[in-house]
Amino acid sequence: MPRRSPERATQATVKDVAAKAGVSISTVSRVLGGTYPVARSTRTRVLRAMRELDFVVNAHARALAGARTKTVALMLDDVTGPFHAAVAKGVEHQASVEGRLCLLCTTHGDPERELAVIELMREQQADAVIVVGGAREEATHRERMTRFARALDRSGSRLVLCGRPPLGPDVPATVVEYDNQSGAFAITSHLLSAGHRRIALAGVVENLTTTSQRLQGFTDAHRAYGLEPDPDLVVPGQFTRTSGYEMTKKLIAAGHQFTGIFAATDIVATGVLHALREANLRVPADVSVVGYDDIPQAFDLVPALTTVHVPHEELGRTAVRLAVNRETEPTQHVTLGTHVVVRQSTGPRPASG
């Protein structure tokens, strides 16, 4: 086996790069940091020397010098979920356009882990920390997120809230949300306009902004029709297929009468459809079903799912673009629109309903 050459036995240093490029050590540092202007020809020589020496930048040293790491951190509850995966695709695409590396972190729905990762990314000098999905409606969590937003801002980084509401008017954070409440209002109104009056809402997660907003839209739509939702038809659960299945089975077993089900997400709707098939209830002849998100699989369900379209990839792209260009992007709070996509899972209220 060939032996490594003496010059490759140890990692090249800034001093080595400077000597090979014929410049001072401070000039190499300026090229690495990107914080001071360097003549193009000089910069080219330094970069060539780095390549030839296989020089590896010490990220910790760069952080101590105050240089950014040209990274954006993306925090997701679950990387396998269609909603989060689609947002991640948009984040990764825009990060590449902006010349940033995208780091993916998962929290598994643990608020404490979320806060710990934010602190770690602050220490790593990430350009932006993008938190995706609904937030916990707890005062202590909100206060800690606010402190982290201010700490990130002081270090030259940025907290980005993607798909969740702002922390407050004076909190230095970028907010990219979608019109969640109006989407829920519109999809519920679609069922009400078809004559449905007994509509279940399946998948209300306690103390989560996402479901709080959807519940509000659901309630507002009923009131616009001079109605009040039946509290027995508002079912707590999780954003999973299994939860959708179990919630629907419980509604049927309890003998509750309903002609429509608003599944809190499209994934929940897959479980709802399964339970209805097992109970020999036809969709939409007996029960109309709607979802939320418009994930790619919604079109392939049988019947194809009527749902609310969320611009997932645009959320991710906008989050990165605003955060890394905040000096030239004065608007740091954007709300993207949603709309109802009507497919085959909804129809008029059955005559017996």
GIHUJO-V727470 format. One record per pair of residues at least 12 apart in sequence whose ideal C-beta (glycine too) atoms are under 7 Angstrom apart, sorted by the first residue. I is the first residue (numbers start at 1). J is the second residue. Records with the same first field share a line. If there is no record, write none. Layout:
I=J / J
//
This chain:
11=56
12=53 / 54 / 55
14=28 / 29
16=53
17=46 / 49 / 50 / 53 / 55
20=49 / 52 / 53
21=45 / 46 / 49
22=45
23=42 / 45 / 46
27=42 / 46
28=46
31=43 / 46
32=57 / 62 / 67
33=65 / 67
34=67
35=67
63=124 / 125
68=125 / 127 / 156
69=124 / 125 / 126
70=99 / 100 / 101 / 127
71=100 / 101 / 103 / 126 / 127
72=95 / 100 / 102 / 126 / 127 / 128 / 130 / 320 / 324
73=103 / 105 / 121 / 126 / 129 / 130
74=88 / 91 / 102 / 103 / 104 / 105 / 130 / 132
75=105 / 107 / 114 / 117 / 129 / 130 / 131 / 132
76=88 / 106 / 132
77=107 / 108 / 109 / 133
78=106 / 108
79=104 / 106
82=295 / 296 / 297
83=293 / 295 / 312
84=132 / 133
86=312 / 313
87=132 / 162 / 163 / 312 / 315 / 316
88=104 / 316
89=313 / 316
90=312 / 313 / 314 / 315 / 316 / 317
91=130 / 316 / 319 / 320
93=317
94=316 / 317 / 320 / 321
95=320
98=320 / 324
100=127 / 324
105=117
111=136 / 141
114=131
115=144 / 148
118=148
119=148
122=151 / 152 / 155 / 157
125=155 / 157
126=157
127=157 / 324
128=157 / 158 / 160 / 320 / 323 / 324
129=152 / 157 / 159 / 160
130=160 / 162 / 319
131=160 / 161 / 162
132=162 / 163
133=163 / 164
134=164 / 208 / 209 / 210
135=164 / 209
136=207 / 208
137=207 / 208 / 209 / 212
138=207
142=167
145=167
146=167 / 168 / 171
149=167 / 171 / 172 / 173
150=172
153=172
158=174 / 323 / 326
159=173
160=173 / 174 / 176 / 319 / 323
161=173 / 175
162=176 / 315 / 316 / 319
163=177 / 178 / 315
164=177 / 209
165=177 / 209
166=333
174=319 / 322 / 323 / 326 / 332
175=332 / 333
176=315 / 318 / 319 / 322 / 334
177=335
178=310 / 311 / 315 / 335 / 336 / 338
179=335 / 337 / 338
180=210 / 213 / 214
181=213 / 216 / 217
182=217 / 338
183=217 / 292 / 308 / 338
184=213 / 214 / 217 / 218
185=217 / 220 / 221
186=308 / 340
187=262 / 290 / 292 / 308 / 340
188=217 / 218 / 221 / 222 / 262
189=221
190=290 / 340 / 346
191=260 / 288 / 290 / 346
192=221 / 225
194=288 / 346 / 347 / 348 / 349
195=348 / 349
196=259 / 260 / 288 / 349
197=227
198=230 / 233 / 257 / 258 / 259 / 353
199=233 / 258 / 260 / 262
200=233 / 235 / 251 / 258 / 261 / 262
201=215 / 218 / 233 / 234 / 235 / 262 / 264
202=235 / 237 / 244 / 247 / 248 / 261 / 263 / 264 / 268 / 272
203=237 / 238 / 239 / 243 / 244 / 247 / 263 / 264 / 265 / 268
204=234 / 235 / 236 / 237 / 264
205=238 / 239
206=236
211=264
214=264 / 292
218=262
232=256
233=256 / 258
235=247 / 251
239=264 / 265 / 267 / 268
240=267
241=267 / 270 / 271
242=271
243=268 / 271
244=263 / 268 / 269 / 270 / 271 / 272
245=271 / 274 / 275
248=261 / 271 / 272 / 275 / 276
249=275
252=279
258=287
259=287 / 288 / 349 / 350 / 353
260=287 / 288
261=287 / 289
262=290
263=289 / 290 / 291
264=292
265=291 / 292 / 293
266=291 / 292 / 293 / 294 / 295 / 297 / 298 / 305 / 307
269=289 / 291 / 305
270=301
272=289
273=289 / 301
283=303 / 345
284=303 / 345 / 346 / 347
285=347 / 350
286=350
288=345 / 346 / 347
289=305 / 345
290=306 / 307 / 345 / 346
291=305 / 307
292=307 / 308
293=307 / 308 / 310
294=307 / 308 / 309 / 310 / 341
303=343 / 344 / 345
304=343 / 344 / 345
305=343 / 345
306=341 / 342 / 343 / 345 / 346
307=341
308=338 / 340
309=338 / 339 / 341
310=338
311=336
314=336
315=336
318=334
322=334
//
